[in-house]
Amino acid sequence: MDLNGFDHPGRPGGGGPRSVKVMIAGGFGTGKTTMVRSVSDIKPLTTEETLTQASADVDHLIGVADKTETTVSLDFGKIGLNDSLMLYLFGTPGQERFWFLWNGLFKGALGAVVLVDTRRLASSFRAIEEMERQNVPFVVALNVFPDSKNYPVEEIRDALDIPEDIPVVACDARDRASSRDVLVALIHHLKDRSAAALESR
């Protein structure tokens, strides 16, 4: 997809490379750290710690029983989508006890990816609500796990009450090309919103 000519909303086009802050959000165990790791051009910064018995009562592992580590602060990586556009990726922690960090992490973000595990849709409600509360444009990425059922996109859209103007795409967070396609979809969504805003003036 052609990303040349992408303009930061509210700024004139042209000039040197742009740096854009993008959030990778979602519930506990939806694949946020995996996506940042797979797509980043640099060795990503991660803050994963080993899950212990002490956290068993607060980090509910239903549906993710094989998970051994969890993000306790943030993940960080970056990817150049072309010569003029650099995305700085910030992965959020998914557990409820770390949600207080989200307000600070979202400052300055131009857009976000909400990763969804279709086996555990309820784990994504909080992330979607946060996008809407903070008025952050986002796309929804359905992370395909090996034992995930193949639900129609519109069925997932209805279940999560996602408006028609928000893209919903399937992905494999382990795969660099698939994760990159999600980020490209987000940038095109931002371009479309920017164009629509200009036309409405």
Secondary structure as UniProt FT lines:
FT   TURN            4..5
FT   TURN            9..10
FT   STRAND          18..26
FT   TURN            28..29
FT   HELIX           32..39
FT   STRAND          48..50
FT   HELIX           53..55
FT   TURN            56..58
FT   TURN            62..63
FT   TURN            65..66
FT   STRAND          69..71
FT   STRAND          75..82
FT   TURN            83..84
FT   STRAND          85..91
FT   HELIX           96..101
FT   HELIX           102..106
FT   TURN            107..108
FT   STRAND          111..117
FT   TURN            118..119
FT   HELIX           121..124
FT   HELIX           125..134
FT   STRAND          138..143
FT   TURN            146..147
FT   HELIX           153..160
FT   TURN            164..165
FT   STRAND          168..171
FT   TURN            173..174
FT   HELIX           176..199
//
